[in-house]
Amino acid sequence: MQKTSHSFPAVQDNQSILAHLNELSHSFQSMHLNQLFEQNPQRFDHFSVQFDQLFFDYSKQRIDQNILNALIELAETQNLAAWIQILFSEHEINYTEQRAAMHWALRLPEHDLVHSELSQQVHAQLQRMFNLVEKIHVGQYRGATGEVIQDVVNIGVGGSDLGPLMVTQALSDFKHATTKPLNVHFVSTMDGSQLSELLHKLRPETTLFIISSKSFGTIDTLSNAQTVKLWLEKSLGTQPETLKHHFIGVSTKSEKMVEWGIAPENQFLLWDWVGGRYSLWSCIGLPIALTIGVEGFKQFLAGAYAIDQHFQSAPLNQNIPVLMGLLGVWNNNFLDIQTHAVLPYDGRLKYFASYLQQLEMESNGKSIQRTGEKVILDTCPIVWGEVGPNAQHAFYQLLHQGTQAVSCDFIAPIQRYNTNQFTYAENADALIEQHHLALSNCLAQSRLLAFGHQALDQVERESLPLYKQYAGNQPSSTLLLNELNPYSLGMLIASFEHKVFVQSVLWNINPFDQWGVEKGKDIANQLLPILNGESEDLSSLDASTQGLIQILLGKTHG
């Protein structure tokens, strides 16, 4: 691994371009999207990009060509192109942890000529995972009593849970046919609530557990794993065969997995250069491969690889992740829009906003530059969202008539309910109509957010009382997929990964560490012995925490 703290690209003096962007933002305060579309009838063509199965329309963003040019100039002063080259290398770009960030290597082709050694490492583990997946699918992998595995439970948290959970839900239409029905479940909460509900429904003899933890030291995950071990041993006994047949481990720490009791042949290895929130492309994605099959997982990786190539080679003004990143910086830093909503119009993407919350806010929720100085621009906005039709009945009132400025990403597949898919054959026409209903709502909402009551006909506009009027001018982008399949979802996720990296470069921060997560865990470990009755010393704690602990221990009453 190459140490590169001395060779990171130098950031040029960007004060003049920041001042220019500030001037442009001031002149745009009174500019409405209605005017922008009136001034440029070809605006949609000028501000949209298609690559492979992904179409990106950003014509409803509050920009013009001058602003786009200035944003690209900002990227150039920050040496974005050089940073992209460093990302796709073995340099220790994550300088605070002395690690590279090579999640892109997880989707390299098997015989990649540029990174052949990396590719061989990755595909050796993937092939082991694929072999296990195929054994489970054909009923050859069995539990300790010889019964076929019918339920798989992924025990993880953060990136070991959110990514696989999101993708398995999103690709539910592409479930691989198995000898017997195979159900994949997810457990992440440290309080045991998910696990308690789930274990009542499962049979120990036919259940396989995946313990996913990069460090194999995450207390949330190991607490759930220990409870499961006791549950299994109560029914199947404490012999080594129980652990061997019912536990799979995914981690960087082979020795810790052995110590816990996971057989070496049931261990799948990660590398320190894979961040947790970027790990779903690795064997952390075992639940995904179990759901969509080996070929489906390969297509998933191929879609992400296509975006990797696009990100490295496309000109900045035609580069989808670069444009996504630049627009986010414009909205956040120059239009003072501090929140960003992710609004998929497809129920299968119900966990996509939750997944992006970790990807974006854990990566770019930073306030210290690589130079050690405080940032000069606000960094990551608050990311939130919901499946669009549900969101319309929840928070769209605020988007349309509230006082908050919000930017949005609308996401939808063009095609759905292909009549050739056996599952939908009988009801295809009705389901296609429902898909069109979702699409019409997606387009209507982005239109109304952009143009306000000007989107209505003139007669209706003139008769509207104030409380029924819509200001509009809320910026949004729309991402269309040809259809939601493993390949296109891989493209979509990788696009957001690279968008996050682009913004980190513009803000001059490290997106690959997460020190803000660590200290809370340390403090929790200090408090746990007190709650467990192993210590009574509260003297170092603040009055509020002392009082709450007294109540939790039943020593005082409200």
N, C-alpha and C positions, 0 to 999 in steps of 0.2 A: 504494500500500500504506500502511496506516495504522500509525503508530508508537504503541504503546500501553503502553510500560513504566510510564507514569505513571497508567494507568487500569485496571490489572488489579484484579479484585475484591479488596477487603480481606478477609483471613482473620480471623474473629472469634476471641476467646479460647475455645479448645475444651478447656481443661484439665478443666473440670467434666464434660463429656460423656466425655472419655477416662477419667477416674476412674470414672465410672459404668459404662462398658463393662468396665473392669478388675474392678470389683466383680462384675458379672454373669458374667464369665469364671471368677472364683474359685468362684462358687456353682455353675457348670456343670461344674467339674472332675469331680465325682462323678456327674454326670447322664449316663445312657446313652441312646442313641437308642431302645433298646427302651422305656424309660420315656416318652420323648416321644411315641411312637406310641400307647402305652397310654393316656396322658393325653388325647390328642386324636384320636378316631377319624376326624375330617375333616381330618387333618393334610395329606394329599396335596392336597386341594382348596384348602386355605388357603395352601400353599407351592408353588404351581405357576402358570405363566403360559403362555398360548398367544397367539402373534401370527402371523397369516398361516400360512406353512408351517413354523413353528418352534414346538416345545413345550419348555418349560424346567421341569423338576421339580427343586426344591431341598429337598424334604421330608426328604431324608436328610442334610442339613446340620445341624450341632449348634447349632441356634438355636431360640428360641421367639418369640412375638410381641413380647415386651418387648425382646428383643435386636434384632430387626428394626427396631423403632421407634427404638431408640437409635442404630443404624447410620444410619438415615435422618436422624436429628437431627444426627449427625456430618457427613453430606453437606451438610446445610443450613448448619451453622456454617462449613463450608468454601466456601460459596456455589457449590455445584456447578451449580445452574441457570444462574447468571450465566456461569460458565466454559463451559458448553455453548453459550451464545449467542455467546461470543467465539470458540470453536472454529469455529462456522459463520459466520464473518465473514472479512474480509480483514486483521484485526489481526495484528501480528507476535507471535503467541503463543509462537513459538520465539525467545525474547528473546536467547539467547546467540549466535545466528547472524543476528539481525535479519531473521527470515523469518516469514511466515505458515505455517500447516500446513493446507493446503486440499485434502487428498486426497479429501475429500467432494465437491469440485467436479468431480472426474473422472467421477462418476456422475450428475451433474445431467441432467435431461431436456434435449433439444436446444433447446427453446424456453422454458427456465425464465424466468419473468418477474421474479423477485427478483434473480437473478444473471445477467442476460442477456449482459453482456459476457464474463464468465467462461465461460459456457456456449458462446458462439460460438467462443472460443479453443480450448476443449477439443474441441468437435465438428469444428472444422476439421481438427485433427490426426487425430482418430478416423476421419473420413471418408476422409482420405488413406490411413490404414492399411487401412480396409475395402476400398478400391479395389484395393490391392495384394493383399490376401487373396483377393479374388474372381478377380483375374488369375491368381494361382498355382493356385487351385482348378480353373479351367477350362483350364489348360495354356497360357495366353497369355504368362506370364512365363517367359522361357527364359534359359538360360546363354549364355556367349560363343560356343559352337559351334552354338547353335540348338536344343539339346535341352531337353525339358521338365524343370523342377525336380522332383526326387523326394525329396530329403532337405533338411531345414532344420536347421541347427545353431545353437543359441542360446549365445553366448559371453558370460558374465556372472559375477558373484559376489554373494553377499549377497542383497539385495532384487531384483537383476536376474536372479537364478537361482532362489532358494528359492520365491518366489511363483509364477512361471510354471511351474516344475517341479511344484510341489504341485498346482496347479489342472489342468494337462493330464493328470496321472495320475488325479486324482479324477474328471475328466469324460471318462474314456476310453470310456465307453459312448455318448457323444454325438458321436463323431467325424463330421465333415462329409464327405459323399460327394464324391470328387474324380475328375477324368478318369482320372488314374493314381494309384496309392497314394502317399500323402505321409507321410513319416516325420519326426517332430520329435525332435531330440536335444538334450542339454544338456551343456555343458562348463563347469566352474568351477575345477577344481583347478589351482593355479599350477605344480605339478611336471610337468604335461604328461601324467600317466598316463591320464586320461580321453581326451585328445585323441589320444594315440598309438594306443590301442586302437581308437578310432573311425575314424581316417583310413584304416586298413587295410581297412575295410569299405565305404568310400564312393568314388564316382566324381567327380572334379573337375567334369566336364562337367554333372552333374545335381545339384550341391550348392550351396545358398545359405547364407551365414553371416550371422547377426544379431549385431552387436557392441553390447551393451547396457551402457552405463556413464554414469551421470548426469554425472560430471565429465569423462569420456573421458580420465581420467588414472590409472585404477586399474591398477597394474602387473600384477596377476593376469590381468586381462582382456586388456590390450594385449599381454602376453607370448604368450598363446594366439593372439591375433589375428595377431601377426607370424608365428608358426609356420605358421598356416593360409595366410597370404599367400604365403609361400615355397613351400608345398605346391602351391598353385594355379598359381603362376607357373612352377613346374618343369614342369607338364604343359601349361599353356595359354599360356605366354608372358607377357612383362611389359608388354604393351600395355595402355592405359587401359581397353579393353573388358573385360579380365579383372576388374578391380576393380568396374567399373560394373555388370556382370551378376551378380556373385557376392557382393556385400557390401551389407548394410543397416545403418545406424547409428541408434541411439536414445540421445539425450543432450540435455543443456542447452547443449552447446558446439558450435554449428555450425561455427565456425572451426577447431576441433580436428579435427572429422570431415573437413572439406575438406583440411586439411593431411595427414591420414592417407591420403586418397585416395578417400573415399566421395563419390559424386556427390550434388549437392544434391537431386536428385529422389528419392534413396534415403535421405534423412535424415528422421527423425521426432523432433520436439522435445518436450522436457520443460520444466518450469518449476522454479525454485528452491524454490517452495513445496510441492513434492512430495518427501517423504522417501523414500529408497530402499526401506525396508521397507513403505511404503504405496503403491508405484508400480505394482503389477500391474494396476490399473484403467486405466492409461494405455497408451501405445504400447509400454511395457515388456511389456505383455500380448500382443504380436504372436504369440508361440508359442501362446498360449491361443486367440486368434482363428483361427489357422491350423488348430488342432485341432477346435474346435467350430463354426466358421463365424461369419459376421457376426451372424446372428440369435441364435445361442447366446451370443455375447459381449454383445449388447444385453440379453439376459435376465439375464446375470451382473451387469451394471451395475444393472439394475432391482431385483434382489434386495437389493443393497447400499443402493440409494437408499431402499427401503422401510424398512430398519433405520435409516437416517439420520433419516427422518421420525418413526419410532417413538421413537428416542432423544431427539429434540427435544420431542416432544409428550406422551408417556405419563407419567402420574404416577410418581414415584420408586418407589413400592411395586408398580407393575405394569410397570416398565421393565426389560426383560431385560438390556441391558448394564449398567445401574445395579446391578441385583441381583447380577449376576456379580461386579462390582467390589467391592461391599460385602461379599459373602461371602468373597472372597479376602482382604480386609483383616481381617475377623473371624478367619479361620483363621490368617493370618500373624502378626498383631499381638497377638491376645488369646488364641488357643489355642496359640500358639507352634508352628505347623506350617510348617516352612521349605521344604518341597518340594511340588510340585504335578504330578500325573501326568495326561497327556492320553491317553485310551484309546478310539480309534475302533473300532467293531465293523463295519468295512467295509474290505476290503483296498484299495479305491481311495483311501482316506485315509492311505496308508502314510507320506506325507511331511508330514502335517498337524502332528504334534508338532514336527518340525524347523522348520517354518515359524513356529510359535508361539514357539519358543525365541528366534528373532531378534526377532519382534514384541514380545514381552513383556520379555525380559531386556535387549535393546539399548535399549528405550524407558525402562524403569523401573529399570534397574540403576544407580541414582544414590544419592549420599549427601549431597548439598548441596541445601538448599531454595532456592526462588526468592529468599528474603531474603539468601542468602549464608551462612546458618548451617547447621550440621550438622542432619540430620534427627533428629526425636525418636522416630520409629517406624522399625522395619525396613521396607525397601522390597521390591522384587520377590523372590518366592521362586525357587528353582531349578525351572525348568520342564523336564519330560522326558516321555517316553512312547513308545508303540509301538502298532501294531495289536493290538487286544485278544486275539485267539486266540493270537498269537505271544507276547504279554506273559504270558499265563497260564502258559506253559511256561518263562518266564524269571524275572521278578521278582515275580510275585504271591505267591510264598512269603513274601517280605519284607513285602508289604502285609498279608498275613493273620496272620502269626505272628512277624514281626520286632519290633524295639524302636523303629522309627522311626514317628512320626506322619506320615501323608501324606494330602493331600486329592486328590480325583480328579474329572475330568470324563469321563463316559461319553458317547459320541456314536454314534448309529445312525440309519439310515433306516428308516421304517416299512414302505415298499413297495420291492420290488426284483424284477427279472426279470419285468416285465410281459409277458404272453403275446403282446401285440401287437407287441413288438419282434422284428423278423425274426431277429436274431442268436440269440435264446433260444428261438424257437418250438418247436423239436424237443425241447429238454431242459427246458422251463419248469418242469414239475412237480418234477423232481428238484432243480433249482436253487432253487426256492422253498423246498423242504424244507431245503436247506442254509442259506438265509437265516434260516429259523426257528431252525435250530440255533445260528447266530451270535447271534440275538436272545435266545434262552433263556440262553446263556452270559453275555451282557451283563447281563441282569436278575439272574441268579444271583449273579454276582460282586459287583454293587453291593449286593445283599441281604445276602450273607455279610459283606462289609466293614462294613456298617452294624450288623447284629444279631448277628454272631458265631455261636457255637454255639446261641444261642437261636432261630436260624432253623431248626434241626433239630427233629425230633420228640422228645418227652420221653424215650422209651425209649432213643433213640440218644444223647441228651445225657447221660443218667445213666450210660451205660457207657463214656464216652470217657475214656481216660487223659489226663493233662495235655498230653502232646506232640501230641495230636490235637485239642486244644481251640482255639477261636478267640475272641479277646477282642472283636472287632468294634469299633464306635464310631469307625470311620474315615469321615470325612464325604465325601460325593460329591454331585455334581449329574448329571443325565442330560438331554442335549439330543437330542431326536428331530426328524428332518426327515421331511416327508411322503414324499419320496424324495430321493435325492441327484441333483440336476439343476443346471443353471447358475444358476437363480434362487435355489434354496435354499442353494447353496454361497455365493453372493454374500451372502445374509443371514447365514450362519454366520460368514464371515470378518469382515464389518463389525461383527457383535456383539462379537467378540473385540477388534477395533480400539478400539471405544468403551469396552469394559471396561478396557482399558489406560489410556485417558484418564481415566476415573472414578478409578482408583486413583492416578494421578499428581496429581489434584486433592486427594485425601484426604491424600497424603503431601507435598503442596506442592512438587513437583519438576517439572522440564521434561522431558517424555517425547520431545521431538522432536529433541534433539541426541544426539551419541554421541562425545563427546570421548575417552572411554576407549578407543575403537578407533584413534584417530589416532596416538598416541605410539608404539605398537608398530610402525606402518608407518615412522615416521621413523627409529627405531633400526635397523630392517631395512635401510633405505636407506644408513645409515652403515656397516653390516657388509658389504653386498654388494661394494663395491670391494675389500675385503680378500680375500674368498673368490674374486673374479675375478682376483686377482693384480695389481690396480692400485694397491694400497697395502699397506705392511707395518707400519704404525704401530698397535700394539696397546696402547700405553701407557695410553690412557684407559679401557681395559676392565677389568672385574673379573677375578679370577684364574680363575674357573670358565669364563667365556666365552673368555678367552685360551687355556686348556687345550683346550677343545673345538674351537676354530678350528685349533689346531696339529694335532689328530688329523684333522680334516676335510681339511686341506691335506697330510696324509701326512708331517708333519715330526716326529711323535713316535709311539710305539707303546704300546699298553696293556700 
